[in-house]
Amino acid sequence: MAAPPLHHSLDQLLVLDAIERTGTFAGAAAELHRVPSAVSHAVKALEDQLGVPLFERLGNRTALTPAGRRLLEPARAVLAEARELERIARQLRDGWEPELQVVVDGVLPWGPIAAALRAFAQGAIPTRVRVDVEYQEGVPDRWLADDADLMLILDFDPEGDPLTCHPLAPLEMVLVAAPGHPLAARPGLRREDLHDAFELVVKDSSPRYGRSPKQPFMGSQHVVYLSDFHAKRLTALAGVGFGWLPLHLVADDLAQGRLVLLDVPGGQRWTYHPQLVHRADRPLGRAARHFVEALLAAAEGEGG
């Protein structure tokens, strides 16, 4: 079934709004840079189309009839939507993409990401930014599933895909526990010494591990799966168990003695080499380029 024809135009609604605000046909004509007869014609055409009078004369001023008042609010809503469409169209003409989606591994330091977002705010960039935080294999899974623009990921092998990878500062992980934890007082720990302790693990957010989580890195038979590294840090501080945490998150805790490094075979430190990744066969939009430049500059500043 065909849609019924509209009985108004944006131009007519503009005239309606201007007359109500200025109080006269002449005032609306001056605001809209038109002759008064053009304003009168627009009003008459709208009244004829709707079949109701919209204005009445009150001395030297013009007032809305009850029908006109009923029409005014939705008319202004339509005008606001039309102006928003114009604004978006201007942004697209200027090269700003409507939305930028960035998928981030939640273990990474947040400083460079916040700096890139701050550059957007300070530059009044109109693109909507969406940052999704995932963990481990959940990062590439989300990036591919959503066809997102950028990905900040840990050690990554593009496996021949046409991708552009920007190296970020190495990420150092440390194996820690609270000083009151039984493992903290034991030098020269063996792997079997860890089996009966609670190992704290941030769960891989990939849907592939929804029902069957990955095996813990250190092989403990008692695992506490947590949703993020902030919760993992707080759980370690509470003395519940041991686990790997990013050094940038626990450096102060180690310096103040709230957490200690565990003496385990194979070492108590592990280094990742994160990368900022985007598709090489799809040119980045203006906003994505701005985000990448701001993030890499901030990351270089932190690394220096």
N, C-alpha and C positions, 0 to 999 in steps of 0.2 A: 504494500500500500504506500502510495506517495505521501510524503510529509506535507501537512497543510502549509499554505503560504504564510510568510510572516507579514504582519500588518503594521510594521514599523521599520525604520532604518536607524542606523547609528547616528546619522546626521539629525534626524528628528529628535532622538533622545538627548543629543547634545543641546539642542535648542530648548527642550523642556527643562533640562537642568539649569541652563544659563538664565532663563526667564525667572525661575524660582529663586535663584541666588541674587540676581540683580534687582528683581521686583518689577521690571518693566520690559516691554518688547524692545524699546530703544536701548536700554542698558545691555540686553542680551546681544543685540545687533552690534553694538560697539565692542563688546568683549570678543565676539566671534568674527569681527572685521567683515561685517555684512551690512547691506542696506536693510532698513526695517521691514520693507515689503517682503524680502526673502525670508525673514523670521516669521512673519505673519503667514506666509504661504506654507512653511513647514508645519506650523501648528495646525492650520486648517486641514492640511492633508492628513496629519496624524489623527485629528478628531474625526474626520470623515471615515478613515479606515477603521477606527475603533468604535465609532458610532456613539460616542459620548463627548460632552464638552469637558475640556480640561482646565480652562481658565475663566475667571470672571473679573470684571472691572470693579475696583474699589477706590473711587476717586481717581487720583493720579497714578495709582499703583495697580498691579495685576496680581491676583491671588489664585491659587489652585482651587479648583472645585474638589469635593470629596473624591470623585473619580480620579482627578489629577493627583491628589495626595496619595491615593492607593497605588498609582502607577509609578510615582517618583522613586520609591526605594528600590524596586526591582530594576528600574531603568538605570539607576546609578550603579547597581551591582553589575549590570551588563556592560556599562561604560568602563568600570574598573577592570573587568575581565578583558575587554578589548584593548585597554591601555597596557595590561600585562602582556598580551600577545604581541603588541607593538614593541614592548621592551625586550622580550625574548628574541623577536626577529632582528632587532638592532644588534643584540649580543651575538647572534649567529652570523650576521653580516660582518661583525668585527672579528670573527674567528674564534670566539669563545664557545667551547662545546657545552651542551646543557648540563652534563654530569661527568664527574671524574670519580672512578672507583679504584681504591687502592687496597690491596690485601696484604696484611702485615703479620709476620710471626711475632706473637706476643712476648717472646723472650728478648727481643731487641730493645735497645735503649730508646726511650720515647722522645728525647730531646730534639733530634733532627726532624722527626715527624711533626712535633709541635711547632718547630721553627718554620717549616714549610706551610703549615696551616696558618701561622701568624702572618706570613708573607701574603697569603690570600686575603686575610682580613684587612691588613693594612693597605693593600693595593685595591681594595673594593672589587675584587675579581668576581664576576657574576656567576661563575660556574658552581653548581652544587658539588660539594666534596663528600664522598662516602668512604670511610675507613673501616674495613672489616678486619677484626683480629682473629686469627686462627693459630693453630699450633701444629708444627711438624708437617706431615703430609696433608693436613687439612688446608695448608696454604695453597699449594698448586691445585688441589682439588677444587677449592672455591674459585680460584682465579680462572680456571678452565670452565667450570660450570656456569659462572656468571659472565664469562667473556670480559673480565675486568681489564682495566687499562694498565695498572702497575702492580708489581708484586715485590715485596721485601721478604727475602727467604734466606734460610741458612744454606749450608753447603748444597750446591745445586748443579746437576749435570743436564744441560739442555738436550742432550741426546740427538743432535742433528737438527732440531727445530730451528727455524729462522728467528732467533731471539737476540736481543741486545742486552748484555749484562754489564752493570757498573759495579765494580767491587766496592764494598764498604769496609769499615774498620773491623779487624778481627774481634770476635766475641769470645771472651774467656769465661768458661764455666768452672766452678770450684765445688768440691764435694765437702759438705759441711754438716755440722750438728751443733746443738746447744752444748755449752761447756759441761752441763750437768748430765748429759746423756751418757749411758754406760760405754758407748764406743769411743767417746771423746777422751777418756782417760787411758786408753789402751794403745800403746805404740806398736808399730809393726803388725797392723791388722792383716789377717788373711781373708780371702774371699769367703771362706766358710764361716768366718766370724760374723758376717753380715746377714746370713741366712735367716736368723731368728729375730732380727731387728726390723722395725717398720721402715720400709723405703718409701719416701715421698716422691710421687711422680705426677707431672702434669700430663693429662691424658691427650693423646693425639686426637685432634678434632676432626679428622677425616671420617666421613660416614662409614668407611670400610671397617673402622674399629669401634663402631657404636656398641656392638654386643660382645665382641671379643677383643679387649684391649691388648696392646702389644705387651710382650714380656718385659719386665723391668730390666734396666740396663745392668744393675749390679747383682741380679739374680736372687733377691730376697724372696722368701715364700710369703711374706706379709707386706702387702702393698696398699698404700693409701693413694687413690687417684684423686687429683685435684683439678680444678678448672683453669687455674692461671698461676703465674709465678708469685704474685703478691700473696695469694692464699698459701702457697707452698712456703714462702719465707716466714709468714706468721706461724704456720704449723711447726716449722723447724725451730723457731724461737721459743715455742711453747714446750720444746723437749720431746715431742711426739716421736720423731724419727730422724733419719738422715736423708740427704738427697743433693742433687746437683742444682746449683743456683747460679745465675749470671753474676759475675763479679761486680758489675756496675750497680746491681741491686743490693748487694750485701757488703760492699767495701767498708762502709761505716760500722756495720755490725761486727766485722772481723777486727777492725781497728779498736773498737770499744770492748771487745771480748764477749759480745753477746752471742757470737757464733765462733766456732773454731774449725780449722781444716782437719780432715781425717787422714791419718797415715795409712794408706791402703796400697796394695801392690798395683803397679801400673800408674801410680801417681794420683794426685788429688786435683789436677787441673786438666781441662780439655778445651781446645780452641776450635771454634767454627769460623768459617770465612763467608760472611753474608754477602748477598748481592741484591741490587735493585734491578729488576728484570722487566722488559717490555718487548713486544713483538717487533721484529726487525722489518717485517713485510707490511706493516701498517703505520703510516706516519703518525707521530704523536700530535695531538691537538695543542692549541696555544696554551690552555690551562695545564695540560699534562707536562708540557715542556717547562712551564714556569715552576711547577711543583718539583720536577726532577732537579732543576737548577738550584732551587732553594734548599732542597733536602741534601744534595751533595755538598753544597757550600757549608751548610751547618754541620754535616758529618765530618767534613775535612777540618772545620774549626775545632770540633770536639776532639778529633784525633790528634790535632796539633797541640 
